[in-house]
Amino acid sequence: MTSEIYEALHAEVYGVWFLIGAALVFWMQAGFAMVETGFARAKNAGNILMKNLMDFCIGTVMFVLVGFGLMFGENALGGFLGIPSLQIFSDYANFDWSTFVFNLVFCATTATIVSGAIRSKRTGPGAEAGWQVSASMILRVRTASTWSAESAH
C-alpha cells in the first residue's frame, strides 16, 4: 500500500516540479525580450515585444506539429530523432502535459534567443520562418538524440 501512495505522490510532485521549471523558463523568455528591447531604439520597443509574443505563438504551433514528435515520438534512425505524431490530439487523457509544457517553453525561448541575436540582420516572414525552424526542429533533433533510450550515452 505504501509503494502505491509513494508512486502517486512521486508522479504529482514530478509534474508540479516540471511546471515550476516551465514558469521559470517562461520568465527567461520575458527577460530575453527585455534585453532585446533595451538594445533597440525606443520607437521599436512595441514591435520587438510583439515579435517576441509571436515567437511564442508560432513556436507553439510548430512545436505541437513537429517539434514534440521529433523529440519524443517513436524512435527512428537508431534513436537519432523521433517520428512526429499528433499524440497530443489522439491520446488527450494519457498525454504527459507537464513534459510537453516544459519543453514548449524551451522551444519558445530558443526562438526568442535566435530572433534577438539576428534582430537587425534579417526581417520579414523569411526571418520568422528561419528561427521557428531552428527552434522547433534543430534543437529537438539534438535533444532526441541525447535523451533517447536507444541512443548511446
N, C-alpha and C positions, 0 to 999 in steps of 0.2 A: 504494500500500500504506500509506503513512504517513497519508493522509487517512482511510482506514478505521479505523486504530488511533486517530487523533485523535477521530473521531466516536464510537467505542465508549467511549473514556475520558471524553469530554465527557458522554455520557449517564449514565455511572456516577457521576461526580463531581457532576453536577447533581442526581441522585437522592439522593445522600448529603447534599448541602448542604440540600436541602428537608427531609430527615428530621431533621437537626440543628436547623434552624429550627423544625420542628414540636415537637421536645423542649423548646426554649426557650419557645415559646408555651404549651405544656402547663404549664410551671412558672409562667408568668404566671397561669394559671387557679388553680393552688395558692396563689399569692400573693394573688390576689383573695379566695379563700376564707379565708385567714388574716386579711386586713384586715376582712372582713365579720364573722368570728368575734370579732375584737378589739373591734368596736363593739357587740357584743351582751353580754348577761348571761352569766355563766359557765355557768349551768344550761342555756342554749340552744346551747352550743358543739357538742355532738354532733348536734343536729338540723340546725344550719346546715351542718356538714360533710357530713352525709348528703344534704341538699338539693343541695349542690354536686356530689356524686357522681352524684345522679340527673339533674342538669342535663346532665352529660356523657353518661350512658347514654341518656336520652330524646333528647337532642340528636343523638346518633349515629344513632339510628333515623330521626329526622326529616330529617337531612342526607342519609342514604342514599336515602330515599324521595322527597324533594322538593328539598332544597337544592342538592345537587350537579348535578342535572339542570337546575335553573333557572340555575345558574352556567355550566355547560359543555355543556349539551345543545344540540341543533340550534337555531340562531338563529331567533327569532320576533320579530315586531313590529320589524323593522329592526335587530336586534341588541340590543333593549332587555332581553330576557330569553331564556332557553333553554327548550326543551320538555323537561320531566322524562322521563327514561328510566331503565330499570334495567340500564344497560350494565355495571354492576359485577357483575351476576349472569350476563349473557349472553356477555360477552367477557372472561372472567376472566384469560386468559393475556396479552392485549394491553392490559389496563387500566393506566392511569398511577397506580400506587399512591402514589408519593411526593407527587404533587399532591393526591390525594384526602386523605391523612393530614394534610398541611399545612393544607388548607382545613377539614378536620374539626375540628382543634383550635382554629382561629379561630372556628368556629361554636360550639363548646362554651364557649370563653372569652367570646364575646359573650353567651351565655345567662347565664353566671355574673355578668358585669358588670351586666346588666339586672336579674337577680333580686336581686343585692346592693343595687342602688340603690333598689329598692322593697321591700326586705326586710320592713319593719314595716308597710307600707301595704296590702299585699294578701297573702292567704294562701289556701291550698287549691288544688284542682285547676284552677280557673279561672285563677289566677295562673300556675301552672306552664305551662298551655297558652298563655297570653299571651306569656310570654318565650320559649317554644320557637318560636312563630310568628315572633316578631321575629328570633330567631337563625337560624332555618332559611330564612326566606323574604325578609324585608325587606332585610337586608344582602346576600343572594345576588343579588337583582334589581339592586341598585345596583352590585355588583361585576361582574355580567354586562354591564350597560350600559357600564361603564367599560372593561373589558378585552376586550370582544368585537371580533373582527376587522372586523365590519360597522359598529361604532359610529364616529361622527365624533369624532376626538380633535383 
